[in-house]
Amino acid sequence: MGELYAINNKCPHLGLPLQGKTPLLSATCTKNGGVVCSVHGSEFDLKTGANVGEWCPKVPTLPVIGKPMAGEPKPAEVYPVSVDENSGEIVLEL
């Protein structure tokens, strides 16, 4: 999209990595500027971290251990990013 974004590598649902060790366990980016957790299926806006759409759609609807345990939607942690005009370095503000 021609812009830089920085998002915490932890899914806010259970703290699992968004970028895993294999493609199967790695998040995917959407065309509308989001990132989707491969484990739970939750999508997060890269600019704001807000949950987009259904919270944890891959979690089955089971009593006690399923959707009830998914909890309320939480935003992903995002960080401001800029490019230094002089050096071209990417600056990440933590």
C-alpha positions as CSV (number, residue, x, y, z in Angstrom):
1,M,0.0,0.0,0.0
2,G,3.1,2.2,-0.1
3,E,3.1,2.9,3.6
4,L,4.9,1.5,6.6
5,Y,3.2,-0.1,9.6
6,A,4.5,-1.8,12.8
7,I,2.4,-4.1,14.8
8,N,3.2,-6.2,17.9
9,N,3.9,-9.9,17.0
10,K,1.5,-11.1,19.6
11,C,-2.2,-11.7,18.8
12,P,-4.1,-10.0,21.7
13,H,-6.4,-13.0,22.1
14,L,-3.9,-15.5,23.7
15,G,-0.5,-13.8,23.0
16,L,0.4,-16.3,20.2
17,P,2.9,-15.0,17.6
18,L,1.3,-13.4,14.5
19,Q,4.5,-14.3,12.6
20,G,5.2,-18.0,13.2
21,K,8.1,-20.2,12.2
22,T,6.2,-21.6,9.2
23,P,3.8,-20.1,6.6
24,L,1.0,-22.2,8.1
25,L,1.4,-20.4,11.4
26,S,2.0,-16.9,10.0
27,A,-0.5,-14.1,9.7
28,T,-1.7,-12.9,6.3
29,C,-2.2,-9.3,5.1
30,T,-5.5,-8.3,3.6
31,K,-6.1,-6.0,0.7
32,N,-7.9,-3.5,3.0
33,G,-4.9,-2.9,5.2
34,G,-5.3,-5.6,7.9
35,V,-3.5,-8.5,9.2
36,V,-5.2,-11.8,10.1
37,C,-4.1,-14.2,12.9
38,S,-3.6,-17.6,11.4
39,V,-4.7,-19.4,14.6
40,H,-7.9,-17.6,15.6
41,G,-8.8,-15.8,12.3
42,S,-9.2,-12.4,14.0
43,E,-8.3,-9.4,11.7
44,F,-6.6,-6.3,12.9
45,D,-6.3,-2.9,11.2
46,L,-2.6,-2.1,10.7
47,K,-3.0,1.6,11.3
48,T,-5.0,1.5,14.5
49,G,-4.8,-2.1,15.8
50,A,-8.6,-2.3,16.0
51,N,-10.3,-5.6,15.6
52,V,-12.1,-5.8,12.2
53,G,-15.0,-8.1,11.7
54,E,-15.8,-11.2,13.8
55,W,-13.6,-11.8,16.9
56,C,-11.9,-15.2,16.8
57,P,-14.0,-16.7,13.9
58,K,-11.9,-19.9,13.9
59,V,-12.7,-20.7,17.5
60,P,-15.5,-23.2,17.6
61,T,-18.8,-22.5,19.3
62,L,-18.5,-25.0,22.2
63,P,-19.8,-24.6,25.7
64,V,-17.2,-23.4,28.3
65,I,-14.1,-23.9,26.1
66,G,-15.2,-22.4,22.7
67,K,-16.5,-18.9,21.9
68,P,-17.3,-18.1,25.6
69,M,-13.6,-18.3,26.4
70,A,-12.6,-16.1,23.5
71,G,-13.5,-13.1,25.6
72,E,-14.2,-9.5,24.3
73,P,-12.4,-8.2,21.2
74,K,-9.1,-6.5,22.0
75,P,-6.9,-4.3,19.7
76,A,-3.5,-5.3,18.6
77,E,-0.6,-3.1,19.7
78,V,0.6,-0.8,16.9
79,Y,3.6,1.5,16.8
80,P,4.2,4.8,15.0
81,V,6.7,4.5,12.1
82,S,8.4,7.1,10.0
83,V,11.3,7.4,7.5
84,D,14.1,9.8,8.3
85,E,14.2,12.2,5.3
86,N,18.0,12.7,5.5
87,S,19.2,9.1,6.0
88,G,16.3,7.1,4.7
89,E,16.3,5.1,7.9
90,I,13.0,3.6,9.2
91,V,12.3,5.0,12.7
92,L,10.1,2.9,15.0
93,E,8.7,4.6,18.1
94,L,8.3,2.2,21.0
